[in-house]
């Protein structure tokens, strides 16, 4: 009988120990940052408010981004929703951890008076293939 109780006690201690070990392992796994196998584009900010400007004033902003995936990142296209906006970027491939910039130049024309929100479409080979960036602000007449 004592042997049976001893085996039961050892059995209980074994399972309690295994349970705590799995919780510790799960906690360690949850805290490890998982880096996607594919490229991943991560922007510092996706929206820039240029405030209030007069019509004809040129505004530019640099949208900084990083390749946070393991594979090389390549921008395939940067498109804008308005002829008053010009995107500029270096057409190079970024390795993991490399940073780059998309410069967006905004020059409001006569039809662009009042609240403005310009959309910039960024298309890449990243896991998040399409990203949207925004320039916004108020344009007043001269």
C-alpha positions as CSV (number, residue, x, y, z in Angstrom):
1,X,0.0,0.0,0.0
2,X,2.8,2.4,0.9
3,X,4.4,1.7,-2.5
4,X,1.2,2.5,-4.2
5,X,0.8,5.8,-2.3
6,X,4.4,6.7,-3.1
7,X,3.8,6.0,-6.9
8,X,0.7,8.2,-6.8
9,X,2.6,11.0,-5.0
10,X,5.4,10.8,-7.5
11,X,2.9,10.8,-10.4
12,X,1.2,14.0,-9.0
13,X,4.5,15.8,-8.5
14,X,5.6,14.8,-12.1
15,X,2.5,16.3,-13.7
16,X,2.6,19.5,-11.5
17,X,6.2,19.9,-12.5
18,X,5.4,19.4,-16.2
19,X,2.5,21.8,-16.0
20,X,4.7,24.6,-14.5
21,X,7.5,23.9,-17.0
22,X,5.0,24.3,-19.9
23,X,3.7,27.6,-18.5
24,X,7.3,28.9,-18.2
25,X,8.1,27.8,-21.7
26,X,4.8,29.3,-23.1
27,X,5.7,32.6,-21.3
28,X,9.2,32.6,-22.9
29,X,7.7,31.8,-26.4
30,X,5.1,34.6,-26.0
31,X,7.8,37.2,-25.3
32,X,10.0,36.3,-28.3
33,X,9.4,38.6,-31.3
34,X,8.4,36.6,-34.3
35,X,9.9,38.0,-37.5
36,X,7.9,37.0,-40.6
37,X,9.7,34.9,-43.2
38,X,8.6,37.2,-46.0
39,X,9.4,40.9,-46.3
40,X,7.5,43.2,-44.0
41,X,7.2,47.0,-44.4
42,X,6.8,49.0,-41.2
43,X,6.2,52.7,-41.3
44,X,7.2,55.1,-38.5
45,X,3.9,57.0,-39.2
46,X,1.3,56.6,-41.8
47,X,-0.3,60.1,-41.6
48,X,1.1,63.6,-41.7
49,X,-0.9,66.7,-40.9
50,X,0.7,69.8,-42.6
51,X,-1.6,72.2,-40.8
52,X,-2.9,75.3,-42.6
53,X,-1.1,76.5,-45.7
54,X,-1.9,79.0,-48.4
55,X,-2.8,77.8,-51.9
56,X,0.3,77.3,-54.0
57,X,2.5,76.6,-51.0
58,X,4.6,73.4,-51.5
59,X,4.7,71.0,-48.6
60,X,6.8,67.9,-48.3
61,X,7.1,65.1,-45.8
62,X,9.4,62.0,-45.5
63,X,7.6,58.8,-44.6
64,X,10.3,56.6,-43.0
65,X,9.9,52.8,-43.2
66,X,11.9,49.7,-42.2
67,X,12.0,46.1,-43.6
68,X,11.1,44.1,-40.5
69,X,10.8,40.8,-42.3
70,X,13.5,38.3,-43.0
71,X,13.5,38.5,-46.9
72,X,14.5,41.4,-49.0
73,X,11.9,44.2,-49.5
74,X,11.3,46.0,-52.7
75,X,8.8,48.8,-53.4
76,X,7.0,48.0,-56.6
77,X,5.0,51.2,-56.9
78,X,4.0,54.4,-55.0
79,X,0.9,55.9,-56.4
80,X,-1.0,59.0,-55.4
81,X,-4.7,59.9,-55.7
82,X,-4.1,63.5,-56.9
83,X,-2.0,65.2,-59.6
84,X,-1.0,67.7,-56.9
85,X,1.2,65.1,-55.2
86,X,4.5,63.6,-56.2
87,X,6.1,60.6,-54.5
88,X,9.9,60.2,-54.6
89,X,11.7,57.1,-53.4
90,X,14.9,55.3,-54.1
91,X,14.3,52.1,-56.1
92,X,16.5,49.7,-54.2
93,X,16.0,46.4,-52.4
94,X,16.1,46.6,-48.6
95,X,17.6,43.8,-46.5
96,X,16.2,42.9,-43.0
97,X,16.5,45.9,-40.7
98,X,17.3,48.4,-43.5
99,X,15.5,51.8,-43.5
100,X,14.4,54.0,-46.3
101,X,12.1,57.0,-47.0
102,X,9.3,57.9,-49.4
103,X,9.3,61.7,-49.8
104,X,5.9,63.1,-50.7
105,X,5.7,66.6,-52.2
106,X,2.2,68.3,-52.2
107,X,1.5,71.4,-54.2
108,X,-2.2,72.4,-54.0
109,X,-3.7,74.0,-57.1
110,X,-6.7,76.3,-57.5
111,X,-9.2,73.5,-57.0
112,X,-7.7,72.4,-53.7
113,X,-9.2,74.8,-51.2
114,X,-10.4,73.7,-47.8
115,X,-9.8,70.5,-45.9
116,X,-7.5,68.1,-47.8
117,X,-6.6,64.5,-47.4
118,X,-4.3,63.0,-50.0
119,X,-3.9,59.2,-50.2
120,X,-0.6,57.6,-51.1
121,X,-0.7,53.9,-52.1
122,X,2.5,52.0,-51.4
123,X,2.7,48.6,-53.2
124,X,5.6,46.2,-52.4
125,X,6.5,42.6,-52.3
126,X,6.0,42.6,-48.5
127,X,3.6,40.4,-46.6
128,X,1.5,43.5,-46.2
129,X,1.5,44.2,-50.0
130,X,-0.5,47.4,-49.9
131,X,-0.1,50.2,-47.4
132,X,-1.9,53.6,-47.3
133,X,-0.3,56.8,-46.3
134,X,-2.0,60.2,-45.8
135,X,-1.2,63.9,-46.1
136,X,-3.8,66.1,-44.6
137,X,-4.4,69.7,-43.7
138,X,-6.2,72.9,-44.6
139,X,-5.5,74.9,-47.7
140,X,-6.6,78.6,-47.8
141,X,-6.9,81.0,-50.7
142,X,-4.0,83.5,-51.2
